[in-house]
């Protein structure tokens, strides 16, 4: 579907590693091209030397991927880095999360993520808000997190990049309200937030509460991850989510993430959001499919080529219903 110029329009993207049975680059890119996507987020990929996180790619693999992007007509929307998925404080709390001294982390890991963004021509870097010690309240750690994220935002800004802070369970920024508090304290144009409804629902929140968290994030919103979640056994707030056992992910046209209401509201907000992103040199407002329909974990998920296609069609169905335009490959694009 090619939207009319008067229709608010989003850019569709997806975490390509979810679409491939083996995570081989050619499988990922073939699946996304067949679905009709022109953008993707890079996270895990096998370019011939085994599965690697984008952070671990060597120069030869980067060069090979750059050529494959041209061959398959794909652009990288964001770097799906794990930046910020480390312990905030070096204490034993019963989790397997690692700790890296922040000065080292900023100098090494953050710069590597920025290198990948530059290599793949992306202006966006996905990240997180650090793990506070399990059993402590996230609110207690906002000042430290804001200080560290502010330095990350400054490092990204120095490279012409924008850092997106994803809402996710077990991290300091585990709710929309907490992310709003963090971004207000950081107050840096190079840091925006990433809404992800399923990451909120799996913590036991209702659709109305998810919608309220989306509203809290709007002043800092940059883009959205699209996946949904439905677990009838949830009976209220889950203080610590067992991410490795999460198995109730569903497409965006079902589940408890209030996608219809959120996207209906987003339609009116898109001009403001488009300007926010275009001012940062970004192509538009991305909706990034991360479906997890065959399961998800702490650092990724899996859908398969069929599951990814089902999730993409479900999102398009909701977008059509609320009147938001999007652009998929067409016959005419074959000759461009």
N, C-alpha and C positions, 0 to 999 in steps of 0.2 A: 504493500500500500504506500503510495506517495501522497502525503498530505498536501492540501491546498495551502497556499502561502498564508492565508488568514487563520489557519488552524494552529493552535499551540502544538509544538512538536518536540519530541524527545529523541535522543540517540540511543539505540539499543546496542548493548554489549553483553558479554558473558564471560564467565571464568571457563576458558576453553578446556582446561584439564578435566573438568567434570564430564565432558562429552565423549571422552575416549576410553576404550576398554583398557588400554595399556599406557596411556599418557604419551604415546609417541606423537611428535609434533605433526606429522602428516595426517594422523587420524583426527587430532584435535581440529586442525584447520579445515579438513574436508567436511567434517560434521558441521562446523559453524558456517562455512561457505554454502553448504547445501540448504541450511535453514534460512540463509539469506542475510546473515549478519555481516557487517563491514568492520566492526570493532570487536576487540576482545581484551580481557584482563589476563595477564600472564602471571602464573603462580608456580605450578609444577610442570615440568616438561622433560621428555626424553628426546634428545637430538642425536641419539646413537650411542651414547656412553652411559646409559642408565638414567633413571628418573632423578632429576635435580630440582631443587627450589631455584627460582629465578636469581636469588642472591648468590648461588654457588656456580653459575654458568661461567665457563672460561671464554676467552676471546674468540676462539674458533667456533664455539657453539653460538655465541652472539652473532657472529658474521653469518653463519648458516641460517639462523632464524631471520635475520634481516632480509636475506634473499628469499626465504620462504614466504615472508609477509608480502613481498612484491608478487611472487608467483600466485598466491592465493587471494590477492586483493584485500588484505587485512591490515588494519592499523591497531596499535595498542592503545586502548583507552586509559588503562591504569596499571601500575605495577602492584600486584597483589602481595606486597611484602609482609613479613611477620613483625615489622618494627613495632615495638611497644608490647609484644607478648613475652615479656620477661618480668621477673620480680622487681618490684619497686624498692624493696628493702631486703637485705641479705639476712633473712631469718628462716629457720626451718619451720614449715607450717603443714607438713604432711602432703604437700603437692610435689609433682615432678617438675615444676617450672624452674627454669634456670635463672641465675642472677649474673648480670654483667655490670661492673662499675660504669656509671653513666658517662664519665668522660671518655672512656674507652669505646663505649657503645656509640656515642655521638661521632667520634672520630673515625670509627671503622664501619660498623653496620649501617649507620644512617648515610654515610657517604657512599657506600656500596650501592644502597638502594637508589640514591640520586644518580649514580653512574648508570644504573640499568635504565632509569627513566630517560636519561639523555640518549643512551644508545638506541633505544627503541622508539624515540620520538614522542614520548608521552609527557604530558604536563602534570599528571596526577600520580600521587603516591599514597596507597592505602596503608593505614596503620592503626594502632590501638593505644589504650590508655594505661597500660601496666597493671600487673597483678598486685593488689595489696595483700598483706598477710591474711590467709584464710582465717575466718573467725573475727576479723576486725571490720568495723564499719567503713565503707568506701569514703564517706564524707570526711573522715578524719585525715584523709590523704590528698585532698584536692589541692592544697597549696603546693606540695612537692610535685605532684603530677603536672600542675599548671606550669611550674618552673621548668621542668624537663621538656614538656611538650612545646613550650615557648621557644626553647633552644632548638628543638627539632624544626619547628616552623621557620625560624630564622635561617637555619642551614638550608632548608628547601628553598626559601625565598632567594637566597644568594645564588641559587642555580636556576632561578626562573620557574620553580616548581611549586605545586600546591599540595599540602599534606591533608589527607582526609582521615578523620578520626571516626572509626566505626563503633557503633553501639554494640556491646556484646556482654554476655553473662560472665560473672566472676572477675571482671576487670573493674577498675575504679569507675570508668565511664560505662556502667552497665545499664543505665536508663537514660531516656531522653532528657530528663531533668538534670541528672548529674553531668551529662555532656554539655548542657546549656550553661551550667555553673562553671565548668572547666573552661569552655571557650570564652565566656564573658571575662574570666580572670586572665586568660592568655591574651585576648584582644589583639590578634594578629591576622592581617588579611590573607596570609599564606596558610592558615589553618581553617578548614571547614569540617563539617560533620557528615557522616554517612548513615542514613536511616536504613535499618534492616528489621522488618517486622517480625520475622521468625525468631530472631535473636532475642526479641522482647517477649514474645508469646511463650517461649520455652521456659521462661522464668516464672510462669504462672499468672501473667497479666491477662486481663480481659480485653476484648476488642476495643471497648471504650477507653481503657487505660492505654492501649497501644496508640490509638488516635491522639490522645492527649500528649503522649510523648513525642509523636511526630510534630505536633503543634509547638512544643517546647523547643524542638530542634530547628524550626523554620528560620529563625534569625541567623543561624550559622550553617544551614544546610548547603551541601555542595552537590551531592548526588545520592542515588538510592541503590541498594542491593535488593534484588527481588527473589525472595523465597517465602514460603508460608509454612505454618505448623499447626497441627491439630492433634491434641492428646486429651481425650475425654477423662483420663485418670487424674489430670492436674486438678488439685482442689484448692488452689491459692498460691501465694508467693513461695517460690523455691529460692532459698537463700544461696545455695551453691549447686550449680548444674553439673551433672555428670555428662560432660560433652561427648565422651566416647560411646555412650549408650543411647544417644539421641537418635530416634528412628521414626519420628512422626512428621517428617517434612512432606509437604504437599504443594501442588502448583498454586499460583496466585489467584485462581478463580475459585478456590475453596480454602478452608482453614480459618484462622482466627486473627489474622493480621489487619483486618479492616482495609484491605487494599482498594476496594471500590471507593470508599469514602475518602481515603487518603489521596488517591489519584484524581478524584473529582475536585478536591480542594487544590491539588497541585496544578490542575489546569489553569486556574485563575492566578496562581503564584508564579507560573513559568516565566512570564516576562521579567519579573524581578530577579528570578534565579538565573535566567539566561544572561542578564547583564552582569550579575555577580561573577559568573564563570567566564564570560567573554572578556571582562576586565582583567582576568588572570591569564588570558591567551588560550583559553580552552574552547574546543569546537562547539560545545553546547552542554545540555543537561543530560547526563547519562543515566539510564536505567540498566543496571548490570545484573544479569541473570546469574544466580548462584544457587541452583535449585535444590541440591542435596536429596533429590527424591528417592535415591537408593541408599541414603544414609549420609551422616556427616560426623565430623570430629573436631578436635581442637584446632587443627591447622588446614582443614580442607574437607571436601565431600565428593560424592560420586553420584552421577545421574545416568551415565551411558548415553549413546547417541539417540536412542529412542526416548529416554526420559528427558533429555535436554530439549528435544523437539516438542514433546508434550508440554513442558514448562514454558517454552517460547510461545507456543500457540495460545496457551492459557493467558499469558500476559497480554498478547495482542488482542485477545477477546475482551479483556477488561478495558484496555486502552480504547478499543473501538466503542465500547459501551459508554464510556465517560466522555468521549470526543477528543482524545489526545492523538495527534498524528505521530507517525513514525515512518522510517524509510528502510525498506528491505530491498535486496537486489531484485532487479527486474530484467526482462529481456533486453531492454535498452542498455542496461549497464554492462552487458556482455561485450559490447563494442566500444565501451569507453576506455 
